[in-house]
Amino acid sequence: MSGHADKGIIVTTDAFTQEAKRGATRDGAAPIELIDGEKLVDMLEMPELRLRAVTTFEVEHSFFKKFRA
């Protein structure tokens, strides 16, 4: 990071390596907050975001072919 940033944020749905974690907190650099998949899910479940889980279904169209006239 360069410029006038006070902090950086990197988000992944996976996990960060130990090397990435060390690099995010190196001396003399602006801090970088690492948000991995687990933390991201926790954040999305925060009540103040007012998100709710939704169940979705996919239709198996080939199943219905035998019912066509």
CYANA upper distance limits for C-alpha pairs under 8 A (distance plus 0.5 A):
  1 MET  CA      5 ALA  CA      7.90
  1 MET  CA      8 GLY  CA      7.97
  1 MET  CA     30 ALA  CA      7.98
  5 ALA  CA     30 ALA  CA      7.83
  6 ASP  CA     30 ALA  CA      6.39
  6 ASP  CA     31 PRO  CA      7.90
  7 LYS  CA     30 ALA  CA      6.00
  7 LYS  CA     31 PRO  CA      5.69
  7 LYS  CA     32 ILE  CA      6.13
  7 LYS  CA     33 GLU  CA      7.90
  8 GLY  CA     30 ALA  CA      7.80
  8 GLY  CA     31 PRO  CA      6.86
  8 GLY  CA     32 ILE  CA      4.84
  8 GLY  CA     33 GLU  CA      6.56
  9 ILE  CA     32 ILE  CA      5.89
  9 ILE  CA     33 GLU  CA      5.15
  9 ILE  CA     34 LEU  CA      6.49
  9 ILE  CA     35 ILE  CA      7.89
 10 ILE  CA     32 ILE  CA      7.64
 10 ILE  CA     33 GLU  CA      6.81
 10 ILE  CA     34 LEU  CA      5.62
 10 ILE  CA     35 ILE  CA      6.65
 11 VAL  CA     34 LEU  CA      6.68
 11 VAL  CA     35 ILE  CA      5.21
 11 VAL  CA     36 ASP  CA      6.50
 11 VAL  CA     37 GLY  CA      8.34
 11 VAL  CA     40 LEU  CA      8.24
 12 THR  CA     35 ILE  CA      6.87
 12 THR  CA     36 ASP  CA      5.57
 12 THR  CA     37 GLY  CA      6.37
 13 THR  CA     36 ASP  CA      6.22
 13 THR  CA     37 GLY  CA      4.37
 13 THR  CA     38 GLU  CA      8.13
 13 THR  CA     40 LEU  CA      7.88
 14 ASP  CA     36 ASP  CA      6.32
 14 ASP  CA     37 GLY  CA      5.59
 15 ALA  CA     36 ASP  CA      5.63
 15 ALA  CA     37 GLY  CA      6.94
 16 PHE  CA     20 ALA  CA      6.48
 16 PHE  CA     21 LYS  CA      7.11
 16 PHE  CA     34 LEU  CA      8.19
 16 PHE  CA     36 ASP  CA      7.19
 17 THR  CA     21 LYS  CA      6.88
 18 GLN  CA     22 ARG  CA      6.70
 19 GLU  CA     23 GLY  CA      6.65
 20 ALA  CA     24 ALA  CA      6.64
 21 LYS  CA     25 THR  CA      7.33
 21 LYS  CA     34 LEU  CA      8.00
 22 ARG  CA     26 ARG  CA      6.72
 24 ALA  CA     31 PRO  CA      6.53
 24 ALA  CA     32 ILE  CA      5.34
 24 ALA  CA     33 GLU  CA      7.45
 24 ALA  CA     34 LEU  CA      7.88
 25 THR  CA     29 ALA  CA      7.97
 25 THR  CA     30 ALA  CA      8.44
 25 THR  CA     31 PRO  CA      6.10
 25 THR  CA     32 ILE  CA      7.17
 26 ARG  CA     31 PRO  CA      8.17
 35 ILE  CA     39 LYS  CA      6.28
 35 ILE  CA     40 LEU  CA      6.58
 36 ASP  CA     40 LEU  CA      6.51
 37 GLY  CA     41 VAL  CA      6.75
 38 GLU  CA     42 ASP  CA      6.86
 39 LYS  CA     43 MET  CA      6.62
 40 LEU  CA     44 LEU  CA      6.68
 41 VAL  CA     45 GLU  CA      6.76
 42 ASP  CA     46 MET  CA      7.16
 44 LEU  CA     49 LEU  CA      7.43
 44 LEU  CA     51 LEU  CA      7.59
 45 GLU  CA     49 LEU  CA      7.98
 45 GLU  CA     51 LEU  CA      7.46
 46 MET  CA     50 ARG  CA      7.98
 46 MET  CA     51 LEU  CA      8.46
 47 PRO  CA     51 LEU  CA      7.79
 60 GLU  CA     64 PHE  CA      8.02
 61 HIS  CA     65 LYS  CA      7.35
 62 SER  CA     66 LYS  CA      8.46
 64 PHE  CA     68 ARG  CA      7.60
